[in-house]
Amino acid sequence: MRWRPLIPSLLLALLATATSSSASEFLSPRFGAQVGLNMAHFAFPNPEHLPLPLNYYKSRFAYQLGVAAQVPVRGPLYLQSGLIFNLKGEKVEYQTTFSTIEDPWTPISGRLKLLSNLYYLSLPILIGVRLGSGPVRPTLSAGPEFSYLVLNRQSSVLKGGGHEISDSETVHGLYPSTDFGLTFAAGLDFPAVSQQLSVQCGYTLGLRNLNASSNGNVHHIYNRTLFLFVQTWLLR
């Protein structure tokens, strides 16, 4: 993929920023919890092979929570990791027509919403840097993220003409059990207010094709996630 040649340059830029930063270091490891929201969707490099028009595929809002750890390396540099339970996937929504069992000959106009609910347990391994030495300190971090698919829950809701039909089921084997990606994040520490609070936002770029049955004539699928979370550091 075209992102891979950029990885060494991004890491070198992060290290160069760290060496030029005057931020004071956090002298000991810290451990805590994090909770936040994400906006997830699938990326399709070859949308011409999709079964539906591309504009039917939309982002969906979800949540993430977990535990986190930061370990100082040298000066403003640190390593950040943790275990994050997060929901990714896709929403497909469009107008359609349907009929009921009671009156199968009368078409009803309605709206169909399909949700792919992919519950992952993710392990990011990021190298970060703190910038500046003021009361609010920006942070930058980047690195790989490894994810394990805990549950794949597919659901649908069809509404129209005063009717609502819903269904949900657990699906096995539709997507690979593991995913791999790159995470890029920016955040804020608030040492003047509290050593226990941080905020981060970022983007995770999935690199593994999730369409296990794909070949040259079938569309590829990749996870994409924009996230925002708050970290509370409980132990130091």
Helices and strands as residue ranges (DSSP letters): G 4-6, H 7-20, E 30-43, G 47-49, G 54-56, E 57-58, E 60-74, E 77-98, E 108-130, E 137-160, E 163-170, E 178-189, E 197-206, E 222-235
